Amino acid sequence: MAFAKRMLGSLRDYKTQLALAVRLATAAVAAYAIARALHLMLPLWAVLTSLIVTQMSVGRSLKATRDYMLGTIGGASYGGAIAMLIPHSGEGGLLALLVLTVAPMAFIGAVNPSLSAATVTAVIVLLVPAMNHANPLDSTIDRLFEVAVGALTGLVVSFLVLPSRAVSQIRVNAAQILELLAAAFAELLAGLTRGLDNDALHRIQDGLGTALTNLHAIGREAERERAAHLSSGPDTGPLLRTIQRLRHDVVMIGRASVVPLPANVQARLARPLAEVSQAIVGYMRMVATSLRSGTGAVDIGPVDAALQAYAAEVAAIRSEGLIRGVPIDVAERFFALGFSLDQMRQNLNDLDRCRADWGEKPAGAKG
């Protein structure tokens, strides 16, 4: 029983991935059955297309379907025109047509990656008639039908079978990034007492850049869903921009941690910095929990109090002249730390407003 509970808990952590696996399997089976029922020449392409357009979220499926259909129509039209309009015979002629087909389509795909399917489609339309002694026009029409069946099947399955909305994925991914930021922030502040080398800084912040890139991609998918009236919810822009700025704050604090503070300054700031670390780390983790659940109030008051206490201690240290005479790089990092924490205070206040906007899941929202 204990093992079963652990397995069930592990599966819950991957429910989005499991839902995608179910959608992919459903799309493949449905596309194959429909292609066979319609007596399409190559059901394989309907199945492959359904797998390509069935994505992690509805918004991503919409984009994949649009891009793949545009690429297919363009590639099939060009490849069919080349095959029908330019007479050729023998292997040499076919190779020359292959170059004439691939080069322009590959260039277009390189300029506009959303049309990358055009190259493959053009080659299929050109070569299949030569291999099967079929009519190029029939090959073009068959290819368009096969892709249309696969694309529409994948899109319908994305809507109907365990649909996943990008808005819900933003909640989960934003929460994960806030937890990563909280862990990095805690370790960086602790490094002020011992200093951190570049390898340690990279290790602490490892994965944040990739996670933010993924979050912004999901944000574009969420806005695509909103534009198509497929989901509701707050504007994703403010939350994503605020998290990006918090990441910049953590980077700046990391640079300030490369050189440890003087021992007498460390002694004075040890307690205020510990309170700042505890308050900010706790706040970001509570916001992460609130974003995941869509419920729960979070009090930012302890963060403001801790930062005010730190600012007061910094003012006292400066008035007593404890920074005078220290190396220039140490003084610069001391003041950079204060500036970064002040910026972080503003960004955490923005995060609090975003959390309020995202505080409740819209009715009917699905994971």
RODO-2510 file (C-alpha; in nm, 4 decimals, decimal comma):
residues 367
     n   res          X          Y          Z
     1     m     0,0000     0,0000     0,0000
     2     a     0,2811     0,2417     0,0860
     3     f     0,4490     0,1689    -0,2475
     4     a     0,1217     0,2228    -0,4328
     5     k     0,0694     0,5561    -0,2570
     6     r     0,4211     0,6696    -0,3505
     7     m     0,3624     0,5696    -0,7122
     8     l     0,0285     0,7511    -0,7171
     9     g     0,1927     1,0600    -0,5713
    10     s     0,4648     1,0471    -0,8358
    11     l     0,2055     1,0166    -1,1112
    12     r     0,0204     1,3223    -0,9797
    13     d     0,3394     1,5228    -1,0282
    14     y     0,3324     1,4266    -1,3964
    15     k    -0,0390     1,4591    -1,4656
    16     t     0,0193     1,7114    -1,7464
    17     q     0,2649     1,4770    -1,9183
    18     l     0,0324     1,1784    -1,8690
    19     a    -0,2561     1,3746    -2,0203
    20     l    -0,0373     1,4542    -2,3224
    21     a     0,0477     1,0849    -2,3627
    22     v    -0,3229     0,9962    -2,3615
    23     r    -0,3997     1,2678    -2,6167
    24     l    -0,1176     1,1520    -2,8454
    25     a    -0,2317     0,7912    -2,8359
    26     t    -0,5934     0,8922    -2,9002
    27     a    -0,4955     1,1224    -3,1872
    28     a    -0,2810     0,8548    -3,3538
    29     v    -0,5516     0,5875    -3,3380
    30     a    -0,8263     0,8255    -3,4521
    31     a    -0,6193     0,9648    -3,7409
    32     y    -0,5334     0,6160    -3,8637
    33     a    -0,8963     0,4993    -3,8434
    34     i    -1,0240     0,8075    -4,0292
    35     a    -0,7533     0,7808    -4,2967
    36     r    -0,8377     0,4155    -4,3567
    37     a    -1,2091     0,4923    -4,3712
    38     l    -1,1430     0,7603    -4,6332
    39     h    -0,9138     0,5225    -4,8290
    40     l    -0,6231     0,7672    -4,8235
    41     m    -0,3122     0,6453    -5,0034
    42     l    -0,0697     0,6870    -4,7105
    43     p    -0,2448     0,6850    -4,3683
    44     l     0,1033     0,7124    -4,2169
    45     w     0,1139     1,0868    -4,2893
    46     a    -0,2219     1,1452    -4,1242
    47     v    -0,0959     0,9687    -3,8110
    48     l     0,2359     1,1559    -3,8065
    49     t     0,0603     1,4899    -3,8584
    50     s    -0,1788     1,4213    -3,5708
    51     l     0,1200     1,3552    -3,3451
    52     i     0,2946     1,6751    -3,4561
    53     v    -0,0016     1,9055    -3,3905
    54     t    -0,1076     1,7469    -3,0585
    55     q     0,0908     1,9556    -2,8123
    56     m     0,1165     2,0180    -2,4387
    57     s    -0,1495     2,2912    -2,4408
    58     v    -0,4404     2,3950    -2,6600
    59     g    -0,2608     2,7186    -2,7468
    60     r     0,0477     2,5319    -2,8632
    61     s    -0,1691     2,2905    -3,0645
    62     l    -0,3341     2,5843    -3,2404
    63     k     0,0037     2,7257    -3,3424
    64     a     0,1398     2,3856    -3,4477
    65     t    -0,1697     2,3191    -3,6606
    66     r    -0,1538     2,6600    -3,8279
    67     d     0,2197     2,6359    -3,8996
    68     y     0,2055     2,2771    -4,0240
    69     m    -0,0930     2,3399    -4,2509
    70     l     0,0650     2,6527    -4,4013
    71     g     0,3936     2,4687    -4,4558
    72     t     0,2139     2,1705    -4,6065
    73     i     0,0023     2,3757    -4,8446
    74     g     0,3040     2,5775    -4,9581
    75     g     0,5316     2,2753    -4,9930
    76     a     0,2718     2,0597    -5,1685
    77     s     0,1875     2,3385    -5,4120
    78     y     0,5514     2,4059    -5,4950
    79     g     0,6568     2,0409    -5,5135
    80     g     0,3545     1,9517    -5,7269
    81     a     0,4178     2,2436    -5,9608
    82     i     0,7831     2,1419    -6,0052
    83     a     0,6868     1,7810    -6,0797
    84     m     0,4128     1,8747    -6,3296
    85     l     0,5644     2,1730    -6,5068
    86     i     0,9262     2,0663    -6,5552
    87     p     0,9666     1,7554    -6,7730
    88     h     1,2324     1,5140    -6,6527
    89     s     1,3522     1,1623    -6,7133
    90     g     1,6048     0,9363    -6,5488
    91     e     1,7865     0,9663    -6,2218
    92     g     1,9844     1,2729    -6,3271
    93     g     1,6731     1,4724    -6,4081
    94     l     1,5066     1,3692    -6,0837
    95     l     1,8135     1,4714    -5,8828
    96     a     1,8156     1,8118    -6,0508
    97     l     1,4470     1,8592    -5,9625
    98     l     1,5206     1,7489    -5,6082
    99     v     1,7802     2,0252    -5,5723
   100     l     1,5412     2,2766    -5,7280
   101     t     1,2750     2,1679    -5,4817
   102     v     1,4762     2,1470    -5,1611
   103     a     1,6932     2,4595    -5,1888
   104     p     1,4169     2,7253    -5,2047
   105     m     1,1979     2,5482    -4,9470
   106     a     1,4921     2,5034    -4,7092
   107     f     1,5773     2,8729    -4,7422
   108     i     1,2183     2,9731    -4,6645
   109     g     1,2140     2,7360    -4,3672
   110     a     1,5381     2,8849    -4,2372
   111     v     1,4005     3,2390    -4,2686
   112     n     1,0634     3,1446    -4,1179
   113     p     1,0900     2,8292    -3,8999
   114     s     0,7101     2,8045    -3,8762
   115     l     0,7157     2,6929    -4,2424
   116     s     0,9770     2,4222    -4,1933
   117     a     0,7254     2,1518    -4,2953
   118     a     0,7247     2,2909    -4,6498
   119     t     1,0570     2,1262    -4,7400
   120     v     0,9536     1,7759    -4,6331
   121     t     0,6131     1,8079    -4,7982
   122     a     0,7602     1,9286    -5,1280
   123     v     1,0038     1,6350    -5,1348
   124     i     0,7272     1,3833    -5,0631
   125     v     0,5044     1,5259    -5,3376
   126     l     0,7978     1,5171    -5,5820
   127     l     0,9331     1,1687    -5,5055
   128     v     0,6242     0,9605    -5,4292
   129     p     0,4922     0,9761    -5,7887
   130     a     0,8365     0,8801    -5,9208
   131     m     0,8530     0,5836    -5,6831
   132     n     0,4934     0,4640    -5,7343
   133     h     0,4477     0,5792    -6,0964
   134     a     0,1567     0,7947    -5,9833
   135     n     0,0234     1,1248    -6,1124
   136     p     0,1911     1,4305    -5,9480
   137     l    -0,1447     1,6073    -5,9156
   138     d    -0,2966     1,3055    -5,7408
   139     s     0,0065     1,2898    -5,5105
   140     t    -0,0362     1,6570    -5,4197
   141     i    -0,4076     1,6175    -5,3463
   142     d    -0,3485     1,3003    -5,1444
   143     r    -0,0818     1,4704    -4,9370
   144     l    -0,3091     1,7659    -4,8603
   145     f    -0,5934     1,5351    -4,7576
   146     e    -0,3670     1,3214    -4,5386
   147     v    -0,2254     1,6234    -4,3570
   148     a    -0,5671     1,7849    -4,3218
   149     v    -0,7082     1,4688    -4,1637
   150     g    -0,4154     1,4400    -3,9233
   151     a    -0,4165     1,8105    -3,8332
   152     l    -0,7895     1,8304    -3,7702
   153     t    -0,7860     1,5055    -3,5732
   154     g    -0,4999     1,6229    -3,3534
   155     l    -0,6651     1,9593    -3,2958
   156     v    -1,0022     1,8076    -3,2035
   157     v    -0,8346     1,5630    -2,9655
   158     s    -0,6437     1,8523    -2,8046
   159     f    -0,9770     2,0230    -2,7364
   160     l    -1,1738     1,7210    -2,6190
   161     v    -0,9397     1,4680    -2,4560
   162     l    -0,8029     1,5850    -2,1192
   163     p    -0,7492     1,9378    -2,2565
   164     s    -0,4666     2,1347    -2,0999
   165     r    -0,4827     2,5137    -2,0931
   166     a    -0,1652     2,7214    -2,1041
   167     v    -0,3051     2,9473    -1,8293
   168     s    -0,2979     2,6554    -1,5857
   169     q     0,0550     2,5676    -1,6962
   170     i     0,1636     2,9257    -1,6260
   171     r     0,0525     2,8824    -1,2652
   172     v     0,2623     2,5693    -1,2227
   173     n     0,5702     2,6988    -1,4050
   174     a     0,5625     3,0403    -1,2371
   175     a     0,5390     2,8682    -0,8985
   176     q     0,8412     2,6494    -0,9797
   177     i     1,0478     2,9512    -1,0839
   178     l     0,9566     3,1392    -0,7646
   179     e     1,0749     2,8405    -0,5617
   180     l     1,4011     2,8332    -0,7586
   181     l     1,4434     3,2075    -0,7016
   182     a     1,3762     3,1652    -0,3296
   183     a     1,6402     2,8930    -0,2974
   184     a     1,8947     3,0951    -0,4960
   185     f     1,8250     3,4110    -0,2951
   186     a     1,8754     3,2324     0,0370
   187     e     2,2084     3,0848    -0,0676
   188     l     2,3334     3,4107    -0,2168
   189     l     2,2620     3,6106     0,0971
   190     a     2,4392     3,3454     0,3010
   191     g     2,7367     3,3866     0,0650
   192     l     2,7854     3,7457     0,1808
   193     t     2,9670     3,6094     0,4838
   194     r     3,2095     3,3898     0,2901
   195     g     3,2086     3,5090    -0,0713
   196     l     3,1141     3,3059    -0,3765
   197     d     3,3188     3,2171    -0,6830
   198     n     3,1786     3,2213    -1,0363
   199     d     3,1276     2,8441    -1,0435
   200     a     2,9162     2,8631    -0,7293
   201     l     2,7116     3,1498    -0,8756
   202     h     2,6446     2,9531    -1,1924
   203     r     2,5464     2,6453    -0,9929
   204     i     2,3033     2,8423    -0,7762
   205     q     2,1345     3,0074    -1,0736
   206     d     2,1494     2,7021    -1,2963
   207     g     1,8211     2,6378    -1,4720
   208     l     1,6631     2,9774    -1,4057
   209     g     1,7259     3,1059    -1,7576
   210     t     1,5820     2,7957    -1,9230
   211     a     1,2814     2,7967    -1,6913
   212     l     1,2090     3,1620    -1,7729
   213     t     1,2371     3,0970    -2,1465
   214     n     0,9831     2,8154    -2,1134
   215     l     0,7545     3,0350    -1,9054
   216     h     0,7535     3,3105    -2,1691
   217     a     0,6755     3,0524    -2,4396
   218     i     0,3786     2,9283    -2,2370
   219     g     0,2723     3,2905    -2,1891
   220     r     0,2508     3,3348    -2,5663
   221     e     0,0388     3,0202    -2,5870
   222     a    -0,1925     3,1503    -2,3133
   223     e    -0,2409     3,4792    -2,4978
   224     r    -0,3158     3,2828    -2,8151
   225     e    -0,5862     3,0913    -2,6259
   226     r    -0,7289     3,4143    -2,4830
   227     a    -0,7373     3,5740    -2,8287
   228     a    -0,9305     3,2727    -2,9598
   229     h    -1,1652     3,2870    -2,6549
   230     l    -1,0595     2,9359    -2,5571
   231     s    -0,9672     3,0271    -2,2005
   232     s    -1,0096     3,3118    -1,9577
   233     g    -0,7912     3,4569    -1,6893
   234     p    -0,5733     3,7572    -1,6132
   235     d    -0,3241     3,9068    -1,8553
   236     t    -0,0041     3,7015    -1,8394
   237     g     0,2272     3,9957    -1,9131
   238     p     0,2517     4,1557    -1,5657
   239     l     0,3257     3,8252    -1,3898
   240     l     0,5901     3,7216    -1,6420
   241     r     0,7601     4,0621    -1,6406
   242     t     0,7647     4,0717    -1,2605
   243     i     0,9258     3,7282    -1,2363
   244     q     1,1810     3,8344    -1,4975
   245     r     1,2705     4,1416    -1,2902
   246     l     1,3005     3,9302    -0,9751
   247     r     1,5458     3,7091    -1,1602
   248     h     1,7496     4,0219    -1,2472
   249     d     1,7473     4,1176    -0,8773
   250     v     1,8854     3,7770    -0,7845
   251     v     2,1581     3,8125    -1,0490
   252     m     2,2603     4,1520    -0,9070
   253     i     2,2658     4,0148    -0,5520
   254     g     2,4800     3,7277    -0,6772
   255     r     2,7351     3,9729    -0,8142
   256     a     2,7415     4,1511    -0,4795
   257     s     2,8144     3,8183    -0,3087
   258     v     3,1409     3,7516    -0,4932
   259     v     3,3413     3,9402    -0,2283
   260     p     3,2508     3,8901     0,1413
   261     l     3,1666     4,1927     0,3524
   262     p     3,4210     4,3132     0,6138
   263     a     3,3985     4,1199     0,9413
   264     n     3,2686     4,4157     1,1439
   265     v     2,9998     4,4875     0,8819
   266     q     2,9095     4,1189     0,8685
   267     a     2,8545     4,1172     1,2415
   268     r     2,6221     4,4164     1,2222
   269     l     2,4248     4,2879     0,9240
   270     a     2,4074     3,9186     1,0151
   271     r     2,0733     3,9379     1,1929
   272     p     1,9028     4,1890     0,9541
   273     l     2,0133     3,9865     0,6505
   274     a     1,8952     3,6621     0,8097
   275     e     1,5540     3,8216     0,8704
   276     v     1,5437     3,9554     0,5146
   277     s     1,6307     3,6121     0,3797
   278     q     1,3694     3,4386     0,5928
   279     a     1,0965     3,6902     0,5031
   280     i     1,1585     3,7016     0,1272
   281     v     1,2160     3,3284     0,0882
   282     g     0,9022     3,2540     0,2893
   283     y     0,6984     3,5058     0,0926
   284     m     0,8033     3,3744    -0,2508
   285     r     0,7297     3,0169    -0,1453
   286     m     0,3853     3,1139    -0,0158
   287     v     0,3113     3,2967    -0,3408
   288     a     0,4171     2,9835    -0,5292
   289     t     0,1718     2,7776    -0,3249
   290     s    -0,1016     3,0341    -0,3837
   291     l    -0,0425     3,0328    -0,7601
   292     r    -0,0603     2,6540    -0,7779
   293     s    -0,3832     2,6290    -0,5815
   294     g    -0,5426     2,9495    -0,7048
   295     t    -0,6435     3,0319    -0,3484
   296     g    -0,4999     3,1736    -0,0284
   297     a    -0,3935     3,5173     0,0879
   298     v    -0,0254     3,5974     0,1402
   299     d     0,0969     3,8711     0,3755
   300     i     0,3824     4,0808     0,2389
   301     g     0,4115     4,2747     0,5646
   302     p     0,7042     4,0703     0,7056
   303     v     0,9047     4,1451     0,3898
   304     d     0,8545     4,5200     0,4259
   305     a     0,9413     4,5067     0,7966
   306     a     1,2595     4,3045     0,7391
   307     l     1,3793     4,5327     0,4598
   308     q     1,3091     4,8433     0,6673
   309     a     1,5125     4,6991     0,9548
   310     y     1,7977     4,6208     0,7142
   311     a     1,7859     4,9730     0,5664
   312     a     1,7982     5,1236     0,9161
   313     e     2,1059     4,9160     1,0052
   314     v     2,2764     5,0113     0,6791
   315     a     2,2113     5,3787     0,7558
   316     a     2,3649     5,3338     1,1011
   317     i     2,6736     5,1613     0,9556
   318     r     2,7251     5,4443     0,7089
   319     s     2,6815     5,7139     0,9752
   320     e     2,9439     5,5416     1,1905
   321     g     3,1889     5,5384     0,8979
   322     l     3,2392     5,1615     0,8940
   323     i     3,2550     5,1598     0,5133
   324     r     3,5310     5,4181     0,4960
   325     g     3,8682     5,2769     0,4095
   326     v     3,7439     4,9437     0,2759
   327     p     3,8572     4,8377    -0,0743
   328     i     3,6616     5,0011    -0,3553
   329     d     3,5211     4,6717    -0,4882
   330     v     3,3891     4,5813    -0,1409
   331     a     3,2256     4,9220    -0,1000
   332     e     3,0702     4,8979    -0,4446
   333     r     2,9194     4,5607    -0,3655
   334     f     2,7936     4,6849    -0,0284
   335     f     2,5986     4,9673    -0,1954
   336     a     2,4929     4,7428    -0,4869
   337     l     2,3400     4,5016    -0,2379
   338     g     2,1329     4,7793    -0,0818
   339     f     2,0180     4,8993    -0,4241
   340     s     1,9284     4,5454    -0,5350
   341     l     1,7258     4,4784    -0,2202
   342     d     1,5408     4,8079    -0,2665
   343     q     1,4586     4,7087    -0,6251
   344     m     1,3492     4,3684    -0,5032
   345     r     1,1116     4,5312    -0,2555
   346     q     0,9372     4,7110    -0,5431
   347     n     0,9237     4,3984    -0,7552
   348     l     0,7862     4,1905    -0,4686
   349     n     0,5110     4,4496    -0,4248
   350     d     0,4338     4,4058    -0,7954
   351     l     0,4343     4,0294    -0,7419
   352     d     0,1817     4,0758    -0,4626
   353     r    -0,0513     4,2585    -0,7015
   354     c    -0,0060     3,9855    -0,9621
   355     r    -0,0795     3,7194    -0,7018
   356     a    -0,4047     3,8970    -0,6181
   357     d    -0,5005     3,8998    -0,9876
   358     w    -0,4240     3,5285    -1,0152
   359     g    -0,5751     3,4511    -0,6752
   360     e    -0,8742     3,2603    -0,8018
   361     k    -0,8962     3,0177    -1,0893
   362     p    -1,1606     3,1143    -1,3421
   363     a    -1,4727     2,9019    -1,3383
   364     g    -1,4348     2,5904    -1,5490
   365     a    -1,0547     2,6125    -1,5639
   366     k    -0,8815     2,2816    -1,6246
   367     g    -0,5287     2,1687    -1,5726
***
